[in-house]
Amino acid sequence: MSGIPVFVSGWWLVLAAWVIVWYGGVVAEQLPEVPSGVAYLVAAVFAVLLFGSVFLHELGHAVTARRLGIGVRSMSLWLLGGSTEMERESPSPGKEFAIAVAGPAVNLVLGLVAVVAVVLLPDHTITEQLAVQLAFSNLIVGVFNLLPGLPMDGGRLLRAGVWKVTGDPFTGLTVAGWGGRVVAICVAGYVVVSLQQGRVAFGLGILLMLSAALFLWTGASQAIRSGRLAGRFRLLDTAALARPALLVEGDLPLAEALRRAAEAGRTTLVVVDGDLRPVGVVSAEAVAAVPAERRPWVPVSSVARTLHAGLVLPADLRGEDVIRAVQSSPATEYVVVDGDPGSGGRIVGVLPAATIADTLEPRKSTR
């Protein structure tokens, strides 16, 4: 669709088969004069219309995102709905709200159009039956998606509202995640109570509802975790997190470099050239790999990791920019420089990747 890849899960075939079997029986019962083969053909048409409704739902998200200047990577359709992957997060709560509401709005409009068709079409006809099911399915999907909890669209609307009130998108993400957990519990509870009271029999429809509850719980839990982590992004500050380092020349014996570092109260070593530009960094693992008796004879340069541009971070890097920099050049340590490292920028220190991880999830480091 306009350059946007659309991926369809094979589970759609399972859902389509169930719809055909179930709705074919409904058509045969409601319209006994219709041959059974035609009844199941009508059910197959309804399965296609249902697929189209989900596709148009995701298309609503995609078109709105594009009109608001946010690129769309892909659209995916699977058993319990679909998803639209955008190139970046919404920059404001207003845009988040507009993109989120577009999908359910499509379903509600389709449902209302189908309701009008039901009123206008003759009773007990194939077209009227299709209109009834199309109205029911779209209105249910539209309303269900508006329930206030992630990963549903209503959760994104709740997130946008909390974001607007608090000014913090991460708080909105967490609140909407908890909303999703509440909705998941309600869906599962409804299924359990219905089975206990004998209102419904166990079958594929119940399995789908339980799968939906599990899907909602999983997505909501991921949102809560993402909100917690994202909320800690503001703590990422390369200058503040960098450990002071001892600057040494590459031909200095490792033992002497470690002695000087201990005297200066430094825990890390940065190898510099004659102009005090960083050319290497020594990790604790590299030091530990050299036996103590050999350290007086081993130059620091032989255990240092050569620095390239991605391993030198500016001292003013903050938040998500730190994550992006680290993801683009994975390493165990990074040298933090205040200014341009190529023109004599001041070396602030060394930032271990473990420090970034501990800042984002401090409890993990204590396990």
C-alpha positions in Angstrom: 0.0 0.0 0.0 1.8 3.1 -1.3 5.2 1.6 -0.5 4.2 0.2 2.9 4.8 -3.6 3.2 1.8 -5.5 4.4 2.4 -8.8 6.2 -0.3 -11.4 6.8 0.0 -14.1 9.4 -0.9 -17.7 8.4 -3.1 -17.8 11.5 -5.6 -15.7 9.4 -6.4 -19.0 7.6 -7.3 -20.6 10.9 -9.6 -17.7 11.7 -11.1 -17.7 8.2 -11.8 -21.4 8.4 -13.5 -21.0 11.8 -15.6 -18.1 10.5 -16.7 -20.1 7.4 -17.7 -23.1 9.4 -19.5 -21.1 12.1 -21.2 -18.5 9.9 -22.0 -21.0 7.2 -24.2 -22.8 9.8 -25.8 -19.4 10.8 -26.7 -18.6 7.2 -28.1 -22.1 6.7 -30.2 -21.7 9.8 -31.4 -18.2 9.1 -32.0 -18.8 5.4 -33.1 -22.4 5.1 -34.1 -21.9 1.4 -30.4 -21.2 0.5 -28.4 -24.3 -0.5 -25.7 -25.3 2.0 -23.0 -24.7 -0.6 -24.2 -21.2 -1.1 -24.4 -20.7 2.7 -20.7 -21.5 3.1 -19.8 -19.4 0.1 -21.6 -16.4 1.8 -19.6 -17.2 5.0 -16.4 -17.1 2.9 -17.4 -13.7 1.6 -17.9 -12.6 5.2 -14.4 -13.8 6.1 -13.0 -11.7 3.3 -15.0 -8.7 4.5 -13.8 -9.2 8.0 -10.2 -9.3 6.8 -10.8 -6.1 4.9 -12.2 -4.4 8.0 -9.0 -5.2 9.9 -6.9 -4.0 7.0 -8.8 -0.7 6.8 -8.4 -0.3 10.5 -4.6 -0.5 10.2 -4.7 1.6 7.1 -6.4 4.3 9.1 -3.5 4.4 11.5 -1.0 4.4 8.6 -2.6 7.2 6.6 -3.0 9.4 9.6 0.6 8.9 10.7 1.9 9.8 7.3 -0.3 12.9 7.1 1.2 13.9 10.5 4.7 13.5 9.1 5.5 10.2 10.7 6.8 7.5 8.4 5.3 4.0 8.4 7.6 0.9 8.1 5.0 -1.8 7.7 1.5 -3.1 8.5 0.9 -6.6 10.0 -2.3 -8.6 10.1 -2.6 -11.6 12.4 -5.2 -13.7 14.2 -6.4 -11.2 16.8 -6.1 -8.0 14.8 -3.1 -6.1 13.4 -0.4 -3.6 14.1 1.2 -0.6 12.3 4.9 -0.1 12.8 5.9 3.6 12.6 9.4 4.9 12.0 9.4 6.9 15.3 7.2 7.7 18.3 4.6 10.4 18.1 6.2 13.7 19.1 3.2 15.1 20.9 0.1 13.8 22.7 -2.1 15.4 20.1 -0.6 13.4 17.3 -0.6 10.2 19.4 -4.3 10.7 20.0 -5.0 11.3 16.3 -3.1 8.2 15.1 -4.6 6.0 17.8 -8.2 7.1 17.2 -8.1 6.7 13.4 -8.2 2.9 13.5 -11.3 2.4 15.7 -13.0 5.4 13.9 -12.7 3.4 10.6 -14.4 0.4 12.2 -17.2 2.5 13.8 -17.9 4.3 10.4 -18.0 0.9 8.6 -20.3 -0.5 11.3 -22.7 2.5 11.1 -22.8 2.2 7.3 -23.6 -1.5 7.7 -26.3 -0.6 10.2 -27.9 1.7 7.6 -27.7 -1.1 5.0 -29.4 -3.5 7.4 -32.3 -1.0 7.8 -32.6 -0.4 4.0 -32.1 -4.0 2.8 -35.0 -6.5 2.6 -35.2 -8.9 5.5 -34.1 -12.5 5.3 -31.8 -12.0 2.3 -28.1 -12.9 1.9 -27.1 -9.2 1.6 -29.0 -8.4 4.7 -27.2 -11.2 6.6 -23.8 -10.0 5.5 -24.7 -6.4 6.5 -25.8 -7.6 9.9 -22.5 -9.5 10.6 -20.4 -6.7 9.1 -22.2 -4.1 11.3 -21.8 -6.3 14.4 -18.2 -7.2 13.9 -17.0 -3.7 13.1 -18.9 -2.1 16.0 -17.5 -4.7 18.4 -14.0 -4.3 17.1 -14.3 -0.5 17.2 -15.6 -0.4 20.7 -13.3 -3.1 22.0 -10.3 -1.3 20.7 -11.3 1.9 22.5 -11.1 0.1 25.9 -8.5 2.1 28.0 -5.5 -0.2 28.0 -2.4 -1.0 26.0 -1.8 -2.6 23.5 -5.2 -1.6 22.3 -5.8 1.8 20.6 -7.8 2.9 23.7 -4.6 2.4 25.7 -2.8 4.8 23.3 -5.6 7.3 23.8 -5.2 7.0 27.6 -1.5 7.4 27.2 -2.0 10.6 25.2 -4.4 11.9 27.8 -2.0 11.3 30.7 0.9 12.6 28.6 -1.1 15.8 28.0 -1.9 16.3 31.7 1.4 15.3 33.2 3.7 16.4 30.3 5.4 13.0 30.6 4.9 10.4 27.9 6.5 7.7 30.0 4.0 8.1 32.8 1.3 7.8 30.2 2.8 4.6 28.9 2.9 3.0 32.4 -0.7 4.0 33.2 -2.0 2.7 29.9 -0.1 -0.5 30.5 -1.8 -1.1 33.9 -5.1 -0.3 32.1 -4.3 -3.1 29.7 -3.8 -5.5 32.5 -7.2 -4.6 34.0 -8.8 -5.2 30.6 -7.1 -8.6 30.2 -8.3 -9.7 33.7 -11.8 -8.6 32.8 -11.8 -10.6 29.5 -10.4 -13.7 31.2 -12.9 -13.3 34.1 -15.8 -13.0 31.7 -14.8 -16.2 30.0 -14.4 -18.1 33.3 -17.8 -16.9 34.7 -19.6 -17.7 31.4 -18.2 -21.2 31.4 -19.1 -21.7 35.1 -22.7 -20.5 34.6 -23.1 -22.6 31.4 -23.9 -19.6 29.2 -21.4 -20.8 26.6 -19.7 -24.0 25.7 -15.9 -24.4 25.4 -14.8 -24.1 21.8 -12.7 -22.1 19.4 -14.5 -18.9 20.2 -13.6 -19.3 23.9 -10.0 -20.1 23.0 -9.8 -17.0 20.9 -11.1 -14.9 23.9 -8.5 -16.5 26.2 -5.8 -15.9 23.6 -6.9 -12.3 23.5 -6.7 -12.0 27.3 -3.2 -13.5 27.2 -2.2 -11.2 24.3 -3.5 -8.1 26.2 -1.7 -9.1 29.4 1.6 -9.7 27.6 1.4 -6.4 25.6 0.4 -4.5 28.8 3.3 -5.9 30.7 5.7 -5.0 28.0 4.3 -1.4 28.0 4.7 -1.2 31.8 8.3 -2.3 31.5 9.0 0.0 28.6 7.5 2.9 30.5 9.7 2.2 33.5 12.8 1.9 31.4 12.0 4.9 29.3 11.3 6.9 32.4 14.9 6.3 33.5 16.3 7.5 30.2 16.5 11.0 31.6 19.1 9.6 34.1 21.5 8.8 31.2 24.1 11.5 31.0 27.5 10.6 29.6 29.4 13.2 31.6 27.7 12.4 34.9 28.1 8.6 34.5 31.7 8.6 33.2 34.3 7.3 35.6 37.5 9.4 35.9 40.3 7.8 34.0 44.1 7.9 34.1 45.6 9.1 30.8 48.7 7.0 29.9 51.0 6.6 26.9 50.9 3.3 25.1 54.4 2.2 25.8 54.0 2.5 29.6 54.2 -0.9 31.4 50.9 -2.2 32.5 52.1 -2.6 36.1 53.3 1.0 36.3 50.0 2.2 34.8 48.0 0.3 37.4 50.2 1.7 40.2 49.7 5.3 39.0 45.9 4.7 38.7 45.7 3.4 42.2 47.6 6.4 43.6 45.3 8.8 41.7 42.2 6.9 42.7 41.4 6.0 39.1 39.8 2.7 38.1 40.1 3.0 34.3 42.9 3.7 31.8 42.8 5.6 28.6 45.7 5.4 26.2 46.5 8.8 24.6 48.9 9.9 21.9 51.4 12.8 22.1 48.7 15.3 21.7 46.6 13.8 24.5 44.0 12.4 22.0 42.4 9.1 23.1 43.5 6.2 21.0 42.7 3.2 23.2 40.8 2.1 26.4 41.8 -0.6 28.8 39.0 -2.8 30.2 39.1 -4.5 33.6 38.7 -7.9 31.8 41.8 -7.2 29.6 43.8 -6.3 32.8 42.6 -9.5 34.6 43.7 -11.6 31.6 47.4 -10.6 32.1 49.1 -12.5 35.0 50.5 -10.2 37.7 54.0 -11.4 37.1 53.9 -10.4 33.5 52.4 -6.9 33.9 55.8 -5.2 34.4 56.8 -6.4 30.9 53.5 -5.8 29.0 52.9 -2.3 27.5 49.5 -0.8 28.0 48.9 -0.6 24.3 49.0 -4.3 23.9 45.9 -4.8 26.2 44.1 -1.6 25.1 41.1 -1.7 22.7 41.7 0.6 19.8 39.2 3.4 19.7 37.2 4.3 16.6 34.6 7.1 16.2 31.8 5.1 17.7 33.6 4.4 20.9 34.2 8.1 21.7 31.0 9.8 23.0 30.5 13.5 23.5 30.0 14.7 27.1 26.7 16.4 26.4 24.9 13.2 25.2 21.7 12.6 27.1 18.7 10.2 27.3 17.7 8.1 24.3 20.7 9.5 22.3 23.0 7.6 24.6 21.1 4.4 23.8 21.2 5.0 20.1 25.0 5.7 20.3 25.7 2.5 22.2 23.4 0.4 20.0 25.2 1.6 16.9 28.7 0.6 18.3 28.3 -2.1 20.9 31.3 -2.3 23.3 32.1 -2.7 27.0 33.6 0.8 27.5 33.3 4.2 25.9 35.6 7.2 26.2 33.7 10.4 27.0 35.2 13.6 25.6 34.2 17.2 26.2 34.6 18.9 22.8 36.0 17.5 19.6 38.4 14.6 20.3 40.2 15.3 17.0 41.2 18.7 18.1 42.2 18.2 21.7 38.9 17.8 23.4 39.1 17.2 27.2 38.8 13.5 28.2 36.1 13.4 30.9 36.5 9.6 31.6 35.3 6.2 30.7 31.7 5.1 30.6 31.2 1.3 31.0 28.3 -0.2 29.2 27.4 -2.0 32.5 26.9 1.4 34.1 24.3 2.3 31.4 22.5 -1.1 32.1 22.6 -0.6 35.8 21.1 2.9 35.4 18.2 1.6 33.4 17.5 -1.5 35.5 19.3 -1.1 38.9 17.6 -4.1 40.4 19.1 -6.5 37.8 22.6 -5.6 38.9 22.0 -6.7 42.4 20.6 -10.1 41.6 
